[in-house]
Amino acid sequence: QIGSTDNLEYRLNTVVNHKNENYYFHIISCLKDDGGKHMYSIDETYFIKQLNALMDIDSVTGMYRNIQNYVTDELTRLGFKCSESRKGAPVCSLGGNGNPLLITAHLDEIGLTVRHINDDGTLQVRMIGGAYPYSTINENVRIYTFDNKVYTGSVQRHPSSVHILTEEERLSALDYGKNVCVLLDENVRNADDVRKLGIDIGCIIALEPRTCICGDFIKSRFLDEKAAAAMLLCAAKTVKELKPDFKREVIAHFGVYEEEGHGCSYIPDNVADILSVDIAPTGPLQNSDEHKVSVLCQDCLMRYHYEMTQELINTAKEEGINYVTDIFDPGYSTDSTCAAKSGYDIRYGAICFGVSNSHGYERIHMDGIRACYSLMMAYMLK
């Protein structure tokens, strides 16, 4: 089975277009000479399809059911048997036996929740995860009630019209408790009108992702971390098509509580190593780059397992993958360190694709996705 990677399609087309009578021999030679590296090339069409599908499903931390069902159905369609943790995480063995490596990407996204219903019918909100007001202001939202109704609205300054703000108000910092609210797209004048809609304290508010693909650049909310989840689905598709000979068991895990810090507070008991696929925020002090994969050495909680980190670096070097090492602090952690803090006797590492404007309207480049996917695939085959 040849698969559908760009590299192989190019090589096969070249052979056929040259009308080489021995094209079958040359096809087989290409596969052998490639040394398995076609396993490391992401199916970009499938990646974009899955990314768009995941973005279309609101999955603020806590409301996991719809996205859990989608991922489980897709893995089942590919021919894998899935289970779900009680917390809602899809879990799937991709193959192999013994010494399990768990690769995790999370499905939950940051958002808001109703903290208070104001007298004028607007909603005071608080964050779920790191949805700070400077990154959510003016965004469209969907409000989910406990009886499964959905209303629309937007995040606004309060008061919102710049023409009636004093200079001090225009320059004041944005604060959900003081001057930022959610304005409902409903004819409401007071708190009672809002409650009649079924909206109450604790209802979840999802932000519009606004996914935009601009050549090899992708802009959207929630690339942290739905891009990684789409990559993990691509890995499952590749494994199903090419049937690699794993030297150990490989488990795909899709966390649903990472943004609140406990996505991998439970993992299967026999896991030996955990590898998080996550974002690499770019910035003035960072090595990380949108065009590269970052091997994470340390986050705000702890160092990553030294020998596993060395293995990831050596794998990137051996395979010619464009990588850097990096440290992320003071406000970054992954589900790998979550599992380590939860007391599991495991090795733990993380690889990350470069992203700008994390937890805002994020941007990635396909070069970073390609590099991250290649390292993930190469390491799982070690």
KAHUPE-V237776 format. One record per residue. SS is DSSP state (hx for helix, st for strand, lp for the rest). PSI is psi in degrees with one decimal (* if undefined). D_CENTER is the distance of its C-alpha to the mean C-alpha in whole Angstrom. Layout:
SS,PSI,D_CENTER ; SS,PSI,D_CENTER
This chain:
lp,125.0,29 ; lp,-31.0,28 ; lp,-169.8,25 ; lp,31.3,24 ; lp,150.6,22 ; hx,-41.4,24 ; hx,-48.1,26 ; hx,-38.5,28 ; hx,-40.7,28 ; hx,-45.6,30 ; hx,-40.4,32 ; hx,-42.1,33 ; hx,-38.4,34 ; hx,-45.4,36 ; hx,-47.9,38 ; hx,-42.0,39 ; hx,-28.7,40 ; lp,-1.3,42 ; lp,38.8,44 ; lp,123.2,44 ; lp,-23.3,46 ; lp,32.2,44 ; hx,-34.1,41 ; hx,-44.3,40 ; hx,-43.0,41 ; hx,-34.0,39 ; hx,-48.4,36 ; hx,-39.9,36 ; hx,-41.1,37 ; hx,-45.0,34 ; hx,-41.1,32 ; hx,-45.1,33 ; hx,-27.1,33 ; lp,-16.7,30 ; lp,25.4,29 ; lp,-0.7,26 ; hx,-16.7,24 ; hx,-21.8,24 ; hx,-23.8,21 ; hx,-2.3,19 ; lp,124.3,19 ; lp,141.2,16 ; lp,98.6,17 ; hx,-32.4,16 ; hx,-45.8,17 ; hx,-37.9,16 ; hx,-49.0,12 ; hx,-39.6,13 ; hx,-46.6,14 ; hx,-37.5,12 ; hx,-46.9,9 ; hx,-40.4,12 ; hx,-42.5,13 ; hx,-38.1,9 ; hx,-27.6,10 ; lp,-8.6,14 ; lp,113.9,13 ; lp,130.6,13 ; lp,50.0,11 ; st,141.7,12 ; lp,123.4,13 ; lp,-31.8,16 ; lp,78.3,16 ; lp,-15.1,14 ; hx,-46.9,17 ; hx,-42.6,16 ; hx,-32.0,12 ; hx,-46.4,14 ; hx,-41.0,17 ; hx,-48.8,15 ; hx,-43.4,13 ; hx,-42.5,16 ; hx,-39.5,18 ; hx,-43.2,17 ; hx,-38.0,17 ; hx,-40.9,20 ; hx,-34.7,21 ; lp,-11.6,20 ; lp,13.0,23 ; lp,153.8,21 ; lp,129.3,22 ; st,154.5,19 ; st,171.0,20 ; st,139.8,18 ; lp,163.5,19 ; lp,-27.2,21 ; lp,-10.8,18 ; lp,6.7,16 ; lp,123.3,14 ; st,135.9,14 ; st,136.1,16 ; st,127.4,17 ; st,126.3,19 ; st,-11.3,19 ; st,178.2,23 ; lp,171.5,25 ; lp,139.0,27 ; lp,154.8,27 ; lp,56.4,26 ; lp,137.3,22 ; st,120.9,19 ; st,122.8,16 ; st,124.8,13 ; st,139.1,10 ; st,143.3,6 ; st,149.9,6 ; lp,-17.7,6 ; lp,154.0,8 ; st,156.5,8 ; lp,159.4,11 ; st,-152.4,15 ; st,166.0,18 ; st,153.8,21 ; st,119.5,25 ; st,-34.4,27 ; st,147.0,30 ; st,115.4,32 ; lp,159.5,34 ; lp,-27.3,38 ; lp,6.4,37 ; lp,0.6,34 ; lp,166.5,31 ; st,125.8,28 ; st,137.3,28 ; st,166.1,24 ; st,164.5,22 ; st,147.2,19 ; st,114.0,16 ; lp,-157.0,14 ; lp,52.7,15 ; lp,76.8,15 ; lp,151.2,19 ; hx,-30.4,21 ; hx,-19.7,22 ; hx,-14.1,18 ; hx,-13.5,19 ; lp,134.6,22 ; lp,9.5,23 ; lp,145.9,20 ; st,147.4,21 ; st,164.6,20 ; st,131.6,20 ; st,124.3,22 ; st,122.3,22 ; lp,166.0,25 ; lp,-14.7,26 ; lp,26.4,28 ; lp,25.8,25 ; lp,153.5,27 ; st,127.7,24 ; st,155.6,26 ; st,162.5,25 ; st,-162.9,25 ; st,154.0,24 ; st,124.7,24 ; st,154.2,27 ; st,156.2,29 ; lp,106.9,32 ; lp,157.5,34 ; lp,-29.8,33 ; lp,120.8,35 ; hx,-27.4,36 ; hx,-20.2,39 ; hx,7.2,40 ; lp,143.4,38 ; lp,164.8,40 ; hx,-38.7,40 ; hx,-41.1,39 ; hx,-37.9,36 ; hx,-34.0,35 ; hx,-5.4,34 ; lp,148.9,33 ; lp,146.4,29 ; lp,136.8,27 ; lp,122.4,27 ; lp,-28.8,26 ; lp,-10.4,29 ; lp,-46.5,31 ; lp,16.9,31 ; st,133.6,27 ; st,175.2,27 ; st,126.1,26 ; st,118.9,28 ; st,144.2,29 ; lp,55.0,30 ; lp,155.2,32 ; lp,79.2,36 ; lp,141.6,36 ; lp,-15.5,39 ; lp,177.7,38 ; hx,-35.4,36 ; hx,-39.6,38 ; hx,-39.3,37 ; hx,-44.8,33 ; hx,-31.7,34 ; hx,-23.3,36 ; lp,-13.9,33 ; lp,3.3,31 ; lp,130.8,29 ; lp,175.4,29 ; lp,133.2,28 ; lp,-8.5,25 ; lp,143.4,23 ; st,142.2,20 ; st,121.4,19 ; st,140.0,16 ; st,146.1,16 ; lp,127.9,16 ; lp,-34.4,13 ; lp,54.6,15 ; lp,131.6,14 ; st,121.5,16 ; st,119.5,16 ; st,84.2,19 ; lp,-125.0,20 ; lp,-5.0,18 ; st,142.5,16 ; st,128.0,13 ; st,133.7,13 ; st,157.1,11 ; lp,156.8,10 ; lp,18.9,7 ; hx,-30.9,5 ; hx,89.0,4 ; hx,24.9,2 ; hx,-21.2,3 ; hx,-38.6,4 ; hx,-39.1,4 ; hx,-39.4,5 ; hx,-37.3,7 ; hx,-41.4,9 ; hx,-34.9,10 ; hx,-38.1,11 ; hx,-39.6,13 ; hx,-42.9,14 ; hx,-42.0,16 ; hx,-44.3,17 ; hx,-43.5,19 ; hx,-42.0,20 ; hx,-39.0,22 ; hx,-41.3,23 ; hx,-12.3,25 ; lp,62.7,25 ; lp,158.9,25 ; lp,91.5,27 ; lp,141.5,25 ; lp,-5.3,27 ; lp,168.7,25 ; lp,139.2,23 ; st,125.3,19 ; st,128.4,17 ; st,129.7,14 ; st,131.1,12 ; st,97.6,9 ; st,155.2,10 ; lp,8.4,10 ; lp,24.2,12 ; hx,-39.2,10 ; hx,-12.6,11 ; hx,7.4,14 ; lp,8.2,14 ; lp,34.1,15 ; lp,-33.5,13 ; lp,35.8,15 ; lp,-16.9,18 ; lp,131.0,19 ; lp,161.8,18 ; lp,140.4,21 ; lp,-26.3,24 ; lp,3.2,25 ; lp,133.1,22 ; lp,-42.0,23 ; st,145.6,20 ; st,133.2,16 ; st,115.3,14 ; st,137.2,10 ; st,117.6,8 ; st,-168.9,6 ; st,153.4,8 ; st,96.9,11 ; st,132.8,13 ; lp,152.2,16 ; lp,177.4,19 ; lp,-35.4,23 ; lp,5.6,23 ; lp,144.9,20 ; lp,-24.4,20 ; lp,149.6,17 ; lp,141.1,17 ; lp,-19.0,15 ; lp,3.4,17 ; lp,166.0,16 ; st,137.4,14 ; st,132.0,15 ; st,117.5,16 ; st,127.8,16 ; st,-31.5,19 ; st,145.4,19 ; lp,-163.6,18 ; lp,-10.6,19 ; lp,-42.1,20 ; lp,169.0,21 ; st,150.5,22 ; lp,159.0,20 ; lp,122.7,22 ; hx,-47.2,24 ; hx,-36.5,25 ; hx,-38.9,22 ; hx,-42.6,21 ; hx,-41.7,24 ; hx,-41.1,23 ; hx,-42.3,20 ; hx,-46.1,22 ; hx,-36.6,25 ; hx,-44.2,23 ; hx,-41.7,21 ; hx,-46.4,25 ; hx,-35.4,26 ; hx,1.9,24 ; lp,33.3,25 ; lp,136.7,21 ; lp,102.7,20 ; st,162.2,19 ; st,163.8,20 ; st,154.6,20 ; st,164.5,19 ; st,134.7,19 ; lp,117.9,17 ; lp,166.3,19 ; lp,0.4,20 ; lp,41.7,17 ; lp,135.7,14 ; lp,167.6,14 ; lp,175.1,11 ; hx,-16.1,12 ; hx,-47.5,14 ; hx,-27.7,17 ; hx,-45.8,16 ; hx,-40.6,18 ; hx,-42.6,20 ; hx,-24.5,21 ; lp,-3.0,22 ; lp,7.6,25 ; lp,141.6,23 ; lp,80.5,25 ; lp,161.5,23 ; st,149.5,22 ; st,134.5,18 ; st,175.5,16 ; st,139.6,13 ; st,146.2,12 ; st,138.9,10 ; st,142.1,10 ; st,138.1,12 ; st,139.6,11 ; st,151.5,14 ; lp,49.1,14 ; lp,143.3,11 ; lp,17.2,11 ; lp,-140.1,14 ; lp,93.1,14 ; st,160.9,12 ; st,137.9,13 ; st,168.6,12 ; st,145.0,14 ; hx,-24.4,14 ; hx,-43.3,16 ; hx,-38.6,13 ; hx,-44.7,11 ; hx,-45.6,15 ; hx,-42.2,15 ; hx,-43.3,12 ; hx,-43.7,13 ; hx,-43.6,16 ; hx,-40.0,16 ; hx,-46.9,14 ; hx,-43.2,17 ; hx,-40.5,20 ; hx,-38.3,19 ; hx,-19.2,19 ; lp,-3.8,22 ; lp,*,24
